[in-house]
Each structure stands twice: as structure tokens, then as C-alpha cells.
Amino acid sequence: MRFMVIVKANKDSEAGVLPKQQLLTEMGKFNEELVKAGVMLAGEGLQPSSKGKRVRFSGKKRSVIDGPFTETKELIAGFWLWQVRSMEEAVEWVKRCPNPFEVECEIEIRQVFEAEDFGPELTPELRKQEERQRKLVAERK
């Protein structure tokens, strides 16, 4: 199973405060453990929302909203993509993670949909299309 592990933003991450060397070292060690265990597929920190944009969809209309976005607790500061056997295993890994900030924070864990989760709505043609797209992405790496 794949899981997205989401580090929630806070006022410091939104202000662009960068982590100290000690935290970078601790996170580097943790990421190394994830890689050696075959868990980590990807992981990145994100720039503050002041450097981001949102696109709002309303029917066929699209409108662009410039950051920063006001609700810090709803924003993402970084993420990992992990391959583990269960939600419980993902939780155990998160419990081992260094605190991403020097203050109280949250890390959210969300399971990624797999093709079989969509049942018959994902027709054989759509499955082949998805497989082609994944293959092209993998080839570009």
C-alpha cells in the first residue's frame, strides 16, 4: 500500500523559516532509514504558500488565487510518499520521525488510491491508459 505522509505547515514554515542544521541532520538520518527499509518512494519540503497559487474550478470557469493562504493549519509544509504494508506500519514510522518543527505540530497520513480501488468504473481501456502514463513517467526519471 502507498501512503502520503503530510507534514502540516505552521506560522514559521509559512514565514519561510528554514530548519536548523540539527533538524536537517536528524531528518537525513530518518530518511536514510526509510530508504534502506524500502519504504520511501519520494519526499520533499515545500516553499511557503506565499510563493504558491490555487486554481479554483467553478463549472468551466477557472480563476487563479495568489498565495499566501490564510488558514495555516490547512496547509502543507512537506510530504513523503511511502510504500508500506498497512496504515499501522505507516503510523509506526511516523512515530519514529523527528519533530519537523521546534513546536507542536501534526503529520497526517493518507492512503493513496490504487487502480483496483475504482472497481468496474476503471475500464480496461482506462487501466491501459494509466499504465502507459506511469511507464512514461518512470522512463523520464
Buried (B, 14 or more C-beta within 10 A) or exposed (E): EBBBBBBBBBEBBBEEEEBEEEBEEBBEEBBEBBEEEEBBBEBEBBEBBEEBEEEEEEEEEEEEEEBEBEEBEEBBBBBBBBBBEEEEBBBEBBEEBBEBBEEEBEBEBEBEEEEEEEEEEBEEEEEEEEEEEEEEEEEEE
